[in-house]
């Protein structure tokens, strides 16, 4: 499932789910398709601001996913401790608490931790950047490709439980590395867009100043009765440029 973070959208509307597209986990941020060769992009302040908002929303999703990966690791440590102590109650409590927090996050739109993807408009006019998530949900019968190898119905008496915890830890570490790479990439885009937007604002201000100056010159010439600038006294010319 791919979610698009649309430029300019905020809150719940920032995440639009497209059920027609599905992706497997494990790929780093990538372009969906290359823009048509020869296309021109106008880097206006509005388009830059929209892309920067899309990147900001994308960062929020990735950072939330990273926080939940940390929680998954903490839960696995609790599972390991319960297995050593032989406490089924502690094991059940750890699994249940994590599952509840994860489902609550998914219900709020945390697509990445359900194995979905988000699409970020990182650059105006360019193909969107796609960030793949990691499925942290516990399953009764985990498969070989599942990140969480610990069963939602795990028992402390299961001799394979420590190995399942170890496999889950390794896959979570890989997922964390990939998500951190996505954060660094998005932060780089965010820095560029912020600088470009600031430059665009300065350019707009300079253009406004130039138009104001031109208006002042025209008004000054009208007051001077259309005198020839070349023959005017220097001080008379300078008065035309006073604010």
C-alpha positions in Angstrom: 0.0 0.0 0.0 1.4 3.4 -1.0 0.5 6.6 0.7 1.1 9.9 -1.0 2.0 13.0 1.1 0.5 15.7 -1.0 2.2 19.2 -1.0 0.2 21.7 1.0 -1.9 19.1 2.8 -1.8 19.1 6.6 -3.1 16.8 9.4 -5.1 13.8 8.4 -5.4 15.1 4.9 -1.6 14.9 4.5 -1.8 11.2 3.9 -3.7 9.9 1.0 -3.9 6.1 0.6 -3.8 4.7 -2.9 -5.2 1.1 -2.7 -4.2 0.5 -6.3 -0.5 0.3 -5.7 1.4 -2.1 -3.5 5.1 -2.6 -2.8 7.2 -5.1 -1.0 9.4 -4.1 1.9 13.1 -3.7 1.7 13.8 -1.1 -0.9 15.6 2.2 -0.2 14.0 5.5 -1.2 13.7 5.6 -5.0 12.1 7.4 -7.8 8.8 6.1 -9.3 9.6 7.3 -12.8 11.8 9.9 -14.5 10.2 13.1 -15.5 9.8 13.7 -19.2 13.0 15.0 -20.7 12.8 18.6 -21.6 10.2 19.5 -19.0 10.7 22.9 -17.3 10.0 23.5 -13.7 9.3 27.0 -12.3 10.8 27.2 -8.8 8.3 29.7 -7.4 7.9 30.3 -3.7 4.6 28.5 -3.6 5.9 25.3 -5.3 9.0 25.3 -3.0 6.9 25.8 0.1 4.6 22.9 -1.0 7.5 20.5 -1.5 9.0 21.5 1.8 5.7 20.7 3.5 5.6 17.4 1.8 9.1 16.6 3.0 8.2 17.7 6.5 5.2 15.4 6.6 7.4 12.5 5.2 10.0 13.1 7.9 7.3 12.9 10.5 6.1 9.5 9.2 9.7 8.1 9.1 10.5 9.4 12.6 7.3 7.8 14.0 8.3 4.6 12.4 11.8 4.8 13.9 10.3 5.4 17.4 8.1 2.3 17.0 11.1 0.2 15.8 12.8 1.2 19.1 9.7 0.1 21.0 9.7 -3.2 19.2 13.4 -3.7 20.2 12.5 -2.9 23.8 9.6 -5.4 23.7 11.9 -8.1 22.4 14.2 -7.5 25.4 11.2 -8.0 27.7 10.3 -11.2 25.8 13.9 -12.5 26.2 13.8 -11.7 29.9 10.4 -13.4 30.3 11.7 -16.5 28.5 14.7 -16.7 30.9 12.5 -16.3 34.0 9.8 -18.6 32.7 7.1 -16.0 33.3 4.3 -16.5 30.8 2.4 -13.6 32.3 5.3 -11.2 31.7 5.6 -12.5 28.1 1.9 -12.0 27.4 2.0 -8.5 28.9 5.0 -7.5 26.8 3.4 -8.8 23.5 0.0 -7.4 24.3 1.2 -3.9 25.2 3.3 -3.6 22.1 0.5 -4.8 19.8 -1.9 -2.2 21.3 0.5 0.7 20.8 1.3 -0.4 17.3 -2.4 -0.8 16.3 -3.1 2.6 17.8 -0.4 4.2 15.6 -1.6 2.4 12.5 -5.2 3.6 13.1 -3.8 7.2 13.2 -2.3 6.7 9.8 1.2 5.3 10.5 1.4 3.5 7.2 5.1 2.7 7.3 4.9 0.4 10.4 2.2 -1.7 8.7 4.5 -2.4 5.8 3.2 0.3 3.5 5.0 3.1 1.7 4.8 6.9 1.6 5.4 9.0 -1.5 7.0 12.4 -0.9 7.2 15.3 -3.4 10.8 16.1 -2.5 11.5 18.4 -5.4 9.1 20.6 -7.4 8.2 19.0 -10.7 10.3 15.9 -10.1 9.2 12.3 -9.7 8.2 11.6 -6.1 10.5 9.9 -3.7 9.1 6.6 -2.3 10.0 5.4 1.2 9.2 1.8 2.0 8.1 0.9 5.5 8.6 -2.1 7.8 5.8 -4.4 9.0 6.1 -4.5 12.8 2.8 -6.4 13.4 3.0 -9.6 15.4 1.5 -12.7 13.8 0.3 -16.0 15.2 2.4 -17.8 12.7 5.3 -15.6 11.4 6.7 -16.5 8.0 10.4 -16.6 7.1 10.2 -13.1 5.5 8.4 -11.4 8.5 10.4 -8.9 10.4 8.8 -9.9 13.7 9.7 -13.6 14.0 8.2 -13.8 17.5 4.7 -15.2 17.5 1.8 -13.2 19.0 1.0 -16.4 20.8 4.5 -17.2 22.0 5.1 -19.4 25.0 8.0 -19.3 27.4 8.3 -23.1 27.1 9.1 -22.8 23.3 12.7 -23.7 22.9 12.8 -21.7 19.6 11.8 -18.4 21.3 15.3 -17.1 21.9 16.2 -17.7 18.3 13.1 -16.0 17.1 14.0 -13.0 19.3 17.5 -12.9 17.8 16.2 -13.0 14.2 13.7 -10.2 14.9 16.4 -8.1 16.4 18.6 -8.4 13.4 15.8 -7.6 11.0 14.8 -4.6 13.1 18.4 -3.3 13.0 18.4 -3.5 9.2 15.1 -1.7 9.0 16.3 1.0 11.3 19.4 1.6 9.2 17.2 2.0 6.1 14.9 4.4 7.8 17.8 6.5 9.1 19.1 6.7 5.5 15.6 8.0 4.5 15.7 10.6 7.3 19.1 11.9 6.2 17.9 12.0 2.6 14.7 13.9 3.5 16.6 16.3 5.8 19.0 17.1 2.9 16.0 17.9 0.7 14.5 20.0 3.5 17.6 22.0 3.8 17.8 22.7 0.0 14.2 23.6 -0.2 14.4 26.0 2.7 17.4 27.7 1.2 15.8 27.9 -2.2 12.5 29.2 -0.7 14.5 31.9 1.2 16.3 32.9 -2.0 13.0 33.0 -3.9 11.5 35.4 -1.3 14.6 37.7 -1.5 14.3 37.6 -5.3 10.6 38.6 -5.1 11.5 41.4 -2.7 14.2 42.7 -5.0 11.7 42.6 -7.9 9.2 44.5 -5.9 11.8 47.1 -4.9 12.7 47.5 -8.6 9.1 48.1 -9.6 8.7 50.6 -6.8 11.8 52.5 -7.9 10.6 52.6 -11.5 7.3 54.0 -10.3 9.0 56.7 -8.3 11.2 57.6 -11.3 8.1 57.9 -13.6 6.3 60.1 -11.0 9.4 62.3 -10.6 9.7 62.8 -14.3 6.0 63.8 -14.5 6.5 66.4 -11.7 9.6 67.7 -13.5 7.5 68.5 -16.5 9.3 66.0 -18.9 12.6 67.8 -18.7 15.6 66.2 -20.4 17.5 64.1 -17.9 20.7 64.6 -19.7 20.5 68.4 -19.3 19.3 68.4 -15.7 21.3 69.5 -12.7 22.8 66.4 -10.8 20.9 67.3 -7.7 17.6 67.4 -9.6 18.2 63.9 -11.0 19.0 62.6 -7.5 15.7 63.8 -6.2 13.9 61.5 -8.5 15.2 58.4 -6.6 14.3 59.6 -3.1 11.7 57.4 -1.4 
